[in-house]
Amino acid sequence: MLEPNGPLPPEIYWRRRVLAIGILVVALALVIWLVVMFARGGDAPGSTQAAATSSSATSSTDGSSSKPSTSAQSSAPQASGSASATPSASSVAQGQCPDQSLAVRVTVEQPTYKIGETPVFGIVITNISTAPCSRDVGSGLQQVSVLTLDGQRKLWSSTDCYPDGQPDVRTLNRGEQAAFTVTWSGSTSQPSCAGDRVPVPAGSYAVVAQLGSVRSSVEPFNIA
């Protein structure tokens, strides 16, 4: 069966067979190549999708881990700069201007008082921010204290015997001031008005005023 039969020379039939076999081999190789390429092409999208999924998961993980850090930083600039986060003499009500927006100054009506006279102190609260600001500056929140001249000992405070006061919410424009006066009897006091109140002797003293955490400079005065 392998021996060619026909009117033509045998070599012609052999050539035709070789050509047919060659065509068959080429066609089979083409089919195999297409199958391989299709298989590779099918894997590529899967690999790309898997890589994309991995990248997305990493990004999500990084985003989740960064949220506590961002929250801590928000709390940090809210934990160090806010008066409500660090209560002092009195907490600032929510929505009112912070201590950083205010300046407090104390004055003495006259430099020297005689024993038996009642010194008068002035408190000036100024809005030093760039915008209008509201704040409760009631007498219960103001604190005026008389100290020894070296500042080592407090002799009297306006809130020792009168810790409560009516609210007094003021809206101060930029640079606007609110002024108050406090009269001192000239006697010592203790917190909750405990103990005996004793008139202070002649000498040199100092007075300081405070609202929240904002403290004034110390002003000296004399009792003679």
C-alpha positions in Angstrom: 0.0 0.0 0.0 2.9 2.3 0.6 4.2 1.7 -3.0 2.7 4.4 -5.2 0.7 3.1 -8.2 -0.3 5.1 -11.2 0.6 6.3 -14.7 3.0 8.9 -13.3 6.5 8.2 -12.1 6.8 7.0 -8.5 8.8 10.1 -7.3 5.9 12.4 -8.2 3.6 10.4 -5.9 6.2 10.5 -3.1 6.5 14.2 -3.5 2.8 14.6 -3.2 2.7 12.5 -0.1 5.6 14.5 1.5 3.8 17.7 0.6 0.5 16.5 2.2 2.3 15.3 5.3 4.1 18.6 5.5 0.8 20.5 5.2 -0.7 18.2 7.9 2.2 18.8 10.2 2.1 22.6 9.7 -1.7 22.5 10.3 -1.2 20.4 13.4 1.5 22.7 14.7 -0.7 25.7 14.1 -3.5 24.1 16.0 -1.2 23.3 18.9 0.2 26.9 18.8 -3.3 28.4 18.9 -4.3 26.1 21.8 -1.2 27.1 23.8 -1.7 30.8 23.1 -5.3 30.6 24.1 -4.4 28.8 27.3 -1.8 31.5 28.0 -4.2 34.3 27.1 -6.8 32.8 29.5 -4.3 32.8 32.4 -3.1 36.4 31.9 -6.4 38.1 32.8 -6.6 35.9 35.9 -3.1 36.9 36.9 -3.8 40.5 36.3 -7.0 40.3 38.3 -5.2 38.5 41.2 -2.5 41.2 41.2 -5.1 43.9 41.2 -7.0 42.2 44.1 -3.7 41.9 46.1 -2.9 45.6 45.5 -6.4 46.6 46.6 -6.1 44.6 49.7 -2.7 46.1 50.6 -4.1 49.6 50.0 -7.1 48.8 52.2 -4.8 47.4 55.0 -2.6 50.5 54.8 -5.6 52.8 54.9 -7.0 51.0 58.0 -3.7 51.1 59.8 -3.3 54.8 59.1 -6.7 55.7 60.4 -5.7 55.3 64.1 -2.6 57.4 63.5 -4.7 60.1 61.8 -7.2 60.0 64.7 -4.4 60.2 67.2 -2.9 63.3 65.5 -6.4 65.0 65.5 -6.8 64.2 69.1 -3.2 65.3 69.7 -3.7 68.9 67.9 -7.5 68.7 70.0 -5.6 67.2 73.3 -2.8 70.0 73.7 -4.5 73.1 72.4 -8.1 72.9 73.7 -9.0 74.4 77.1 -11.8 71.9 77.5 -9.3 69.0 77.1 -7.2 70.5 79.9 -9.5 71.9 82.6 -8.1 74.5 84.8 -9.9 76.8 87.2 -13.1 76.3 85.2 -14.0 74.4 82.1 -14.9 76.3 78.9 -18.5 75.5 77.8 -18.7 73.9 74.4 -19.0 76.4 71.6 -17.4 79.3 73.6 -14.2 80.9 72.6 -11.1 79.1 74.0 -8.6 80.6 76.5 -6.1 81.2 73.7 -8.4 83.9 72.3 -8.3 85.9 75.6 -5.9 88.0 77.6 -6.5 89.0 81.2 -5.1 92.1 83.0 -5.4 93.1 86.6 -5.1 96.7 87.9 -5.0 98.3 91.3 -7.1 101.4 91.8 -4.3 103.0 93.9 -0.8 101.9 94.7 -1.1 102.3 98.5 -4.0 101.7 100.9 -4.2 102.4 104.6 -5.0 99.7 107.1 -8.8 99.4 107.3 -9.4 100.6 103.7 -10.8 98.2 101.1 -8.5 97.8 98.1 -10.3 97.8 94.7 -8.9 95.7 91.8 -9.9 95.9 88.2 -10.1 93.0 85.8 -9.9 93.6 82.0 -10.6 90.7 79.7 -9.7 91.3 76.0 -10.5 89.3 72.9 -7.1 89.0 71.2 -8.3 86.7 68.4 -9.1 87.9 64.9 -12.9 87.2 65.1 -15.8 87.9 67.5 -15.9 85.6 70.4 -18.4 84.7 73.1 -17.5 83.7 76.6 -19.0 83.4 80.0 -17.1 85.8 82.2 -19.3 85.6 85.3 -17.9 86.4 88.7 -17.9 82.8 89.7 -15.5 82.1 86.8 -13.2 85.0 87.5 -10.5 84.6 90.2 -8.7 87.4 91.8 -6.0 86.5 94.4 -3.8 88.5 96.8 -0.4 87.0 97.3 2.7 87.8 99.4 5.0 90.0 97.4 7.3 87.1 96.5 4.2 85.1 95.3 5.0 82.2 97.6 1.7 82.3 99.6 -1.9 83.1 98.7 -3.6 85.2 101.3 -7.0 85.7 99.7 -9.1 84.7 96.7 -12.3 86.1 95.4 -13.7 82.6 95.0 -12.9 81.3 98.5 -16.1 82.6 100.1 -18.1 83.4 97.0 -17.5 80.5 94.5 -20.8 80.9 92.7 -21.9 83.7 90.5 -24.5 84.5 87.8 -23.5 83.6 84.2 -22.4 86.6 82.2 -21.9 85.7 78.6 -20.2 88.4 76.6 -19.7 88.6 72.9 -16.4 90.5 72.3 -15.3 91.7 68.9 -11.7 91.7 67.9 -9.8 93.8 70.5 -12.9 94.5 72.5 -12.6 94.5 76.3 -14.9 93.6 79.3 -14.0 95.3 82.5 -15.0 94.4 86.1 -14.1 95.5 89.6 -13.5 93.5 92.7 -13.3 94.9 96.2 -11.2 93.2 98.9 -12.0 93.5 102.6 -8.3 93.3 103.5 -8.7 90.0 105.3 -7.4 86.6 104.6 -9.5 83.7 103.3 -9.3 79.9 102.6 -11.1 77.7 100.1 -14.8 77.1 101.1 -14.3 80.1 103.4 -12.9 77.8 106.1 -11.1 79.1 109.2 -10.9 82.6 110.6 -10.5 85.6 108.4 -7.7 87.8 109.7 -6.9 91.3 108.5 -3.5 91.4 106.8 -0.8 93.6 108.4 0.9 96.6 106.7 3.3 95.6 104.0 3.8 95.0 100.3 1.5 92.6 98.4 0.7 91.4 94.9 -2.6 90.7 93.1 -3.2 88.4 90.1 -6.3 87.7 88.1 -7.3 84.5 86.2 -10.1 83.3 83.9 -9.9 79.7 82.9 -6.2 79.0 82.3 -5.5 82.6 81.3 -3.5 84.3 84.1 -2.6 88.0 84.3 0.7 89.5 85.2 1.2 90.2 88.9 0.6 93.8 90.1 2.2 95.0 93.3 0.5 97.3 95.9 1.0 98.4 99.5 -0.9 98.5 102.7 0.4 101.1 105.2 
